[in-house]
């Protein structure tokens, strides 16, 4: 008999080799997944309670609905002046470059689609390849990003920030 050899139970060597290759591919895909895993040990904002202003970088849980039906992202008081907050589940980042001036941008890096992960020193930072963006206008300040973070529309009302 030439070609394939049958092991006990009728399984061929070719079947075993093919199954091993598929399992290896699955493990590689898991290990090389996207830039944001969505698994965070924090149950609330990472910048709550004690971070220096301008260093906020947490993500929030599910948004609340305001009485007007708007999608509330955050309270204005939770966005540090000179910094911001990333809402990874909504793929949006909200910043406060100056007192009472709130901006919002896509949280998806324009380089290779990773989710930005931190805000410090007036910069929104992507962990994948080091791209950095201005908290004031989303413009590229460093790294390989080819274009600015696209702006997102928000509404600031009654101390709350909502997606418009």
N, C-alpha and C positions, 0 to 999 in steps of 0.2 A: 504494500500500500504506500503510495507516494502522495506528497502534498500536505494533507492535514492529518494530525494524529488525534485520536479521541481519547480523552482522559476518562476516569471513572465517572459515571453519571451522564455520559454522552456530550460533555463539554469539550470543544476543540481548542487547541492552542491558539488559534486565530481569534476565537471568541474571548479568551482570557486576555490576550494582548490588546484587543480593541477596547475592552472594558477598562483596562488599566490606563490606556491613553485618554479615554473620556473622563475618568476620575481625575487624572492629572490636570486636564484642561479646566474642569470645574474648580479645582483648588486654585489654579492660577487666576481665574476670573474673580474669585472671591478676594484673593490677595491684592489684585490690581484694580479694585473697584474705583468708583468715582471719588472726587475730592472731598465729598462730605458724606459721612456715614450715617448721620442723623442720630447716632447713639451718644447721648450725653448723660453723664452721671448727675448733672445738676437738674433739679426739678423746677427751678425758676431762673430768673435772670442771673447770669454769672457776675454782673457788675453790682448786684444789690449788696448793700451793707459794707462799705469800707473801701472800695476801690477809689483811687485818686481820680479826680475829674479828668476826662479826656482819655481814660483807659478802658472804658466800657466796651465789652466785646461779646456779651452773652447772647443767647438766643432765647426766645420766649416760647411758652407753650401755646396751645390753641388760642386764637384771638376771641375776644368777647364781642358780643353784639351790643351796641349802644341802643338806647331806646328808639333812636331814629332809624335803626336798621343798618347803620354804618358798621364796617368791619374795623373795630378798634384794635390797633396794634399795641399802643402803649399810652401811658400817662406822660405828659410833657416833662414832669419832674423826674422821670426815670431815664431821660436822655441827657447825659452829662454835657455841659457846655464845653466846647472844644473837643468833643468826642462824639460818640454815637452808640448805637446798639444794632446788632445784627439779628434779624428774624429769619433764621435759616429755613424754617418750615414754610415760610411765605416767600423766600428768595428775594428779600428786600432788606436794605440797610437804611436806618434813619439816623441823621446826624444833626448836631446843633453847633455849627461853626462859630456863631456869636450868640449872645444872650437873646433868647426868644426868636431865633431864626432857625427854622427846621427845614431840612432837605431830605429827600429820599432818592435812593438809587437802586438799581438791580444789584443783588448780592452775588451775581454770577460773573466771575472773572471773564473778561473779553479775550484772554489768551487761549485757554483750553477748557473753559466751562466749569472750573472748580468753584465752589462756594467760598466767598471770602470768609475769614475766620476771626479777625481781630481788628481793633481800632486803637491806635496810639499815636501820639506825637502829631496829631492832625492828619493821619493817614489811615485809609482803609486797606488792610493787608490780606493778600491771598497766600495761603500756606504752600501751594503746589510748586510755584516757580518764582516766587518773590515779587510779583507785581504789586504795586502800591498806587493808590488813588487818593486824590484830595477829598477831604470831608466837605469842602465848600462847593465844589462843582463836579466832582467825579472824574476830573482829568487825571491822566496818567502821570505819576510822579516818579516811577521807577519800575524796573523789571521789563519783561518781554511783552506786556499787554499792548496790543496794536491800537486800541481805541479806548475812550473813556467809558466809565460805567453809565449805562443809559439811565436817565432820570425816571423816577416813578412819581405818580400824582398822589399827593396826600392832602388831607384836610385837617387843620388844627382848630379845635373848637372845644370850649369848656374844659380846658386842661387835658384833653385827649387828642391823640393822633390816630387818624383813620386813613385807610386807603380810599382814595376818591373814586 
